[in-house]
Amino acid sequence: RESFGALLGDQDGLDLFQRFLESEFSDENVLFWMACEEMKQLKRHELEHKARQIVAEYIASDAPMEVNIDAETRKSVLPFLDNPSHTMFDRAQKAIYHLMERDSYKRFLESEEFRSVEETAGTKF
């Protein structure tokens, strides 16, 4: 078991973690994290659409998959909507990363899904 970062950096590990969170009905955090990572890869002209999509899905107070971030962090992204950047969600993404690392990841390591993969294939996370 290396780390939570190794899990998120490995596509198979990320898929397994996402499925685990789906089974707990709590996959909004990892989906938000993945959307932020995707945004960092976009061309400049694609940023505004993706930024507005992320806010609508995860950040807005009435978002269908609202993530658990503090009000100050939530407000910190809104000024960037008219001139988005690749890093506008970094603060919120970092908060969600730490939340998942402290909470969801620990439950994942104890889960049947993880144990079965660990037994059959060994793991690097």
C-alpha positions in Angstrom: 0.0 0.0 0.0 1.8 3.1 -1.2 -0.6 6.0 -0.9 -3.8 7.7 -1.8 -2.0 9.7 -4.5 -0.8 6.5 -6.1 -4.4 5.2 -6.2 -5.7 8.3 -7.9 -2.7 8.3 -10.3 -3.5 4.7 -11.5 -6.4 4.4 -13.9 -7.4 0.9 -12.6 -7.1 2.1 -9.0 -9.1 5.2 -9.7 -11.8 3.1 -11.4 -12.0 0.7 -8.5 -12.1 3.6 -6.0 -14.9 5.3 -8.0 -16.9 2.1 -8.1 -16.5 1.7 -4.3 -17.7 5.3 -3.8 -20.7 4.7 -6.1 -21.6 1.7 -4.0 -21.7 4.0 -1.0 -23.6 6.7 -2.9 -20.8 9.1 -2.3 -18.9 9.4 -5.6 -19.4 13.1 -6.0 -16.0 13.9 -4.5 -14.0 11.7 -6.8 -16.0 12.8 -9.8 -15.3 16.4 -8.9 -11.6 15.6 -8.5 -11.6 13.9 -11.9 -13.4 16.9 -13.5 -10.7 19.2 -12.1 -8.0 17.0 -13.4 -9.7 17.0 -16.8 -10.0 20.7 -16.8 -6.2 21.1 -16.4 -5.7 19.3 -19.7 -8.1 21.5 -21.7 -7.2 24.2 -24.2 -7.7 27.8 -23.1 -10.8 28.3 -25.2 -12.5 25.2 -23.6 -12.1 26.4 -20.1 -15.2 28.5 -19.6 -17.7 25.8 -20.6 -16.0 23.2 -18.4 -15.7 25.7 -15.4 -19.4 26.5 -15.6 -20.2 22.8 -15.8 -18.1 22.0 -12.7 -19.8 24.8 -10.8 -23.2 23.7 -11.8 -22.6 20.1 -11.0 -20.5 20.3 -7.9 -20.0 23.8 -6.4 -23.3 25.6 -6.6 -25.4 25.4 -3.4 -28.2 23.6 -5.4 -25.8 21.4 -7.4 -27.0 17.9 -8.0 -23.7 16.4 -6.8 -22.6 19.2 -4.4 -19.3 18.6 -2.8 -18.6 19.3 0.9 -16.4 22.4 0.9 -16.5 25.4 3.1 -18.3 28.6 2.0 -15.1 30.5 1.6 -13.6 27.9 -0.7 -16.9 27.7 -2.6 -16.9 31.5 -3.1 -13.3 31.5 -4.2 -14.0 30.0 -7.6 -16.9 32.2 -8.6 -14.9 35.3 -9.6 -13.0 33.1 -12.1 -16.1 32.1 -14.1 -15.8 35.0 -16.5 -12.1 34.5 -17.0 -11.4 30.9 -16.0 -8.0 29.4 -15.5 -6.6 25.8 -15.4 -6.0 26.2 -11.7 -9.2 28.0 -10.6 -10.4 24.9 -8.7 -7.1 24.0 -7.0 -8.2 25.1 -3.6 -11.5 23.2 -3.7 -9.8 20.2 -5.3 -7.2 20.1 -2.6 -9.9 20.3 0.1 -11.8 17.4 -1.5 -8.5 15.4 -1.9 -7.8 15.7 1.8 -11.4 14.8 2.7 -11.3 11.7 0.6 -7.8 10.7 1.9 -8.9 11.0 5.5 -12.3 9.4 5.1 -13.2 7.5 1.9 -9.7 6.1 1.3 -9.6 4.5 4.8 -13.0 2.8 4.2 -11.9 1.7 0.8 -8.8 0.0 2.1 -11.0 -2.0 4.5 -13.6 -2.8 1.8 -14.3 -6.2 0.2 -13.6 -4.7 -3.2 -10.1 -3.7 -2.3 -9.3 -6.8 -0.4 -10.3 -9.1 -3.3 -8.0 -7.1 -5.7 -5.2 -7.0 -3.2 -5.4 -10.8 -2.8 -5.6 -11.7 -6.5 -3.3 -9.1 -8.1 -1.5 -7.4 -5.3 -1.7 -3.6 -5.4 0.5 -0.6 -5.7 -1.7 1.7 -3.6 
